[in-house]
């Protein structure tokens, strides 16, 4: 059930970042200040968009139950190897 939360959180965070980038870039003074602000937000978005995609992928697999432990002690066996 938490997988659905992760699948929603990823795109929601990216949309929120785009909204903030647009707002902060619009509030910056003309010239170099606006260019610097746009560059900073471009880098932030470049870094966080793949993280948002990763959250969606993680949520998909969590929703499918790929991270559920089906056998008791399964994790201990893998760590011991």
C-alpha positions as CSV (number, residue, x, y, z in Angstrom):
1,X,0.0,0.0,0.0
2,X,2.9,2.3,0.6
3,X,4.0,1.8,-3.0
4,X,1.1,3.9,-4.1
5,X,2.3,6.7,-1.8
6,X,5.8,6.6,-3.4
7,X,4.3,6.5,-6.9
8,X,2.3,9.7,-6.1
9,X,5.1,11.4,-4.1
10,X,7.7,11.3,-7.0
11,X,5.7,13.3,-9.6
12,X,4.2,15.5,-6.9
13,X,7.7,16.5,-5.8
14,X,8.8,17.2,-9.3
15,X,5.7,19.3,-10.0
16,X,6.3,21.3,-6.8
17,X,9.9,21.9,-7.8
18,X,8.9,23.2,-11.2
19,X,6.4,25.5,-9.5
20,X,9.1,26.8,-7.1
21,X,11.6,27.2,-10.0
22,X,9.1,29.3,-12.0
23,X,8.2,31.4,-9.0
24,X,11.8,32.0,-7.8
25,X,13.1,32.7,-11.3
26,X,10.3,35.2,-11.9
27,X,11.0,37.0,-8.6
28,X,14.7,37.4,-9.4
29,X,16.0,40.8,-10.7
30,X,16.6,41.2,-14.4
31,X,20.1,40.4,-15.8
32,X,22.7,38.3,-14.2
33,X,20.6,37.6,-11.0
34,X,17.8,36.0,-13.1
35,X,20.3,34.1,-15.2
36,X,22.0,32.7,-12.1
37,X,18.7,31.8,-10.5
38,X,17.5,30.0,-13.6
39,X,20.8,28.1,-13.8
40,X,20.6,27.0,-10.2
41,X,17.0,25.8,-10.6
42,X,18.0,24.1,-13.8
43,X,20.6,22.1,-12.0
44,X,18.3,21.3,-9.1
45,X,15.6,20.0,-11.6
46,X,18.3,18.1,-13.5
47,X,19.2,16.3,-10.3
48,X,15.8,15.7,-8.8
49,X,13.8,14.6,-11.9
50,X,15.6,11.2,-12.0
51,X,15.1,10.9,-8.2
52,X,11.3,11.4,-8.8
53,X,11.4,8.8,-11.5
54,X,13.2,6.4,-9.1
55,X,10.5,7.0,-6.5
56,X,7.9,5.9,-9.1
57,X,9.8,2.8,-10.0
58,X,10.4,2.0,-6.3
59,X,6.7,2.5,-5.6
60,X,5.7,0.2,-8.5
61,X,7.8,-2.6,-7.2
62,X,6.7,-2.0,-3.7
63,X,3.1,-2.2,-4.9
64,X,3.8,-5.4,-6.6
65,X,5.2,-6.8,-3.4
66,X,8.8,-7.3,-4.6
67,X,10.1,-6.1,-1.2
68,X,7.9,-8.4,0.9
69,X,9.7,-11.1,2.9
70,X,8.0,-14.4,2.1
71,X,10.1,-16.7,4.3
72,X,11.3,-16.0,7.8
73,X,15.0,-15.6,8.0
74,X,15.4,-15.0,4.3
75,X,17.3,-11.7,4.9
76,X,19.7,-13.4,7.3
77,X,20.6,-16.1,4.8
78,X,21.4,-13.6,2.1
79,X,23.6,-11.6,4.4
80,X,25.5,-14.7,5.6
81,X,26.5,-15.6,2.0
